[in-house]
Amino acid sequence: MKPEIRKPKSKIRELLETVGSAVLIAAFIMIFIARAYTVNGDSMLPTLHHGERLLVDKISYRFVEPSRGEIIVFKNPSDTSEQFVKRVIGLPGDTIAIIQGVVYINDQPIDEDYTLAPARIGFSSQVIPKGTYFVLGDNRNNSEDSRFGRVGFLPRELIIGRAIWRYWPLNQVNLIFRPNAFKGLAF
């Protein structure tokens, strides 16, 4: 019995198979695992600047809920074709208020050293409804966020993912962590 001799693949076929595999892997990663986003606007100053690029983890929120202080990307509730980048401040069931520029969570003031300036626009004390979150931009005086009707309390299903890494510009590359203001606090 003669051994089977295979005809070698053409260079074009090899190239198409390689490119096709790469496209499928990239699509899988972008749909289910992580995605790159560009910061648009100044609402997250001084933490994030217009034009910076972020890697957003899309998978961890399938297993855990968002935490206070995390920076997230979400679909704007009033126009889901828009995506915003904001910080999670309040969780479902929390009582949230902004009085004279100070954010209160469950009647405890938060020492926010990561914001650009205290908020000039307040927010009367309200309980965050089940299945929703309260988000704010770090540039409180130039941010369309949960204080305003166009965003309001953010439904969980509109959250795309958590910003985990700033990869552009190169001189600003770093992992994105929760601020110390949210670590170790019992609410």
C-alpha positions in Angstrom: 0.0 0.0 0.0 1.4 3.4 -1.0 1.5 6.2 1.5 -0.9 9.0 0.7 0.8 12.1 -0.7 -0.9 15.3 0.1 -0.7 18.2 -2.2 0.8 21.3 -0.4 -1.5 24.2 0.3 -1.2 27.2 -1.9 0.3 30.3 -0.3 -3.0 32.2 -0.9 -5.0 29.5 0.9 -2.6 29.5 3.9 -2.9 33.3 4.0 -6.7 33.2 3.9 -6.8 30.5 6.6 -4.5 32.5 8.9 -6.3 35.8 8.4 -9.7 34.1 8.8 -8.6 32.5 12.1 -7.2 35.8 13.4 -10.5 37.6 12.5 -12.6 34.9 14.3 -10.4 35.0 17.4 -10.5 38.8 17.4 -14.3 38.8 17.0 -14.7 36.3 19.9 -12.5 38.4 22.2 -14.3 41.7 21.3 -17.7 40.2 21.7 -17.2 38.2 24.9 -14.0 39.1 26.7 -12.5 42.6 26.2 -12.8 45.6 24.0 -10.9 48.8 23.3 -12.6 52.1 23.9 -11.6 55.7 23.3 -12.5 58.3 26.0 -14.6 61.0 24.4 -14.9 64.3 26.2 -13.7 65.7 29.5 -16.2 64.2 32.0 -13.6 61.9 33.7 -10.9 64.6 34.2 -8.4 64.4 35.9 -8.5 60.6 35.9 -9.0 60.1 32.1 -8.5 62.5 29.3 -10.1 63.0 25.9 -8.6 60.6 23.4 -7.1 58.2 25.8 -7.6 54.5 25.0 -8.9 51.9 27.5 -9.2 48.2 27.5 -12.6 47.2 28.9 -13.2 43.9 30.6 -16.5 42.6 29.4 -16.5 39.2 31.1 -16.1 39.7 34.9 -19.5 41.3 35.3 -21.0 38.1 34.1 -19.9 36.6 37.4 -19.7 39.6 39.9 -21.5 42.8 40.3 -19.9 46.2 39.7 -18.2 47.7 42.8 -18.2 51.3 44.1 -15.3 53.2 42.6 -14.9 51.2 39.4 -14.8 53.0 36.1 -17.3 51.5 33.7 -18.4 51.8 30.1 -22.1 51.7 29.5 -24.8 52.4 26.9 -26.6 55.8 27.5 -30.1 54.9 28.7 -31.7 57.7 26.6 -29.7 56.8 23.4 -28.2 53.3 23.5 -26.0 54.1 20.4 -24.0 56.4 22.7 -21.5 54.9 25.2 -20.3 56.7 28.3 -17.4 56.2 30.6 -18.2 57.0 34.3 -17.4 55.9 37.8 -19.8 53.7 39.9 -20.6 55.6 43.1 -23.8 53.9 44.4 -25.1 50.4 44.4 -28.7 49.1 44.4 -30.3 49.8 47.7 -27.8 52.6 48.7 -29.1 56.0 49.7 -27.2 58.6 47.7 -27.1 62.4 48.0 -24.8 65.2 47.0 -25.0 68.2 49.4 -22.8 71.3 49.0 -20.5 69.3 46.7 -20.0 66.4 49.0 -21.2 62.9 48.0 -23.0 60.9 50.7 -23.5 57.2 50.5 -25.9 55.8 53.2 -25.4 59.1 55.1 -21.6 58.8 55.1 -19.6 61.5 53.3 -17.0 60.3 50.8 -13.5 61.8 50.7 -13.1 62.0 46.9 -9.5 63.1 46.2 -9.8 61.8 42.6 -12.3 64.5 41.4 -11.5 67.7 39.5 -13.7 69.8 41.8 -16.7 69.4 44.0 -20.1 69.2 42.2 -21.9 72.5 42.0 -25.1 70.6 41.1 -26.4 68.5 44.0 -28.6 65.5 44.2 -31.4 65.1 46.8 -31.3 62.0 48.9 -32.7 59.0 47.1 -32.5 55.2 47.3 -31.0 53.6 44.3 -33.6 51.1 42.9 -32.9 47.4 42.6 -31.0 46.5 39.5 -29.6 50.0 38.9 -26.4 52.0 39.8 -25.6 55.6 40.4 -22.7 56.8 38.2 -20.8 60.1 38.2 -18.0 61.6 36.1 -14.9 62.6 38.0 -15.2 66.1 36.4 -18.5 66.7 38.3 -19.2 70.1 36.8 -18.8 68.8 33.2 -20.5 65.4 33.3 -23.8 64.0 32.1 -24.4 61.4 34.7 -26.9 59.9 37.1 -27.8 63.3 38.5 -29.6 64.1 35.2 -32.7 62.5 33.6 -30.9 61.5 30.3 -28.8 59.0 32.3 -30.6 58.7 35.7 -30.2 55.5 37.7 -28.3 53.2 35.3 -29.9 49.8 34.6 -27.5 46.9 35.1 -28.1 45.5 31.6 -26.7 48.6 30.0 -23.3 48.2 31.6 -20.8 47.0 28.9 -17.8 46.4 31.2 -15.1 47.7 33.5 -12.1 49.7 32.4 -9.0 47.8 33.5 -6.1 49.3 31.6 -5.2 52.6 29.9 -2.9 51.7 27.0 -2.7 55.0 25.1 -0.9 57.4 25.2 2.2 55.4 25.9 3.5 57.7 28.6 0.2 57.1 30.5 0.0 53.3 30.3 -1.3 51.9 33.6 -3.8 49.6 35.2 -7.0 51.3 36.5 -7.7 50.7 40.2 -10.5 51.8 42.5 -9.6 54.9 44.5 -8.7 54.7 48.2 -12.0 56.5 49.0 -13.9 53.3 48.4 -11.5 50.8 50.0 -12.3 49.4 53.4 -15.5 51.5 53.9 -18.5 49.8 55.4 -21.7 51.2 54.0 
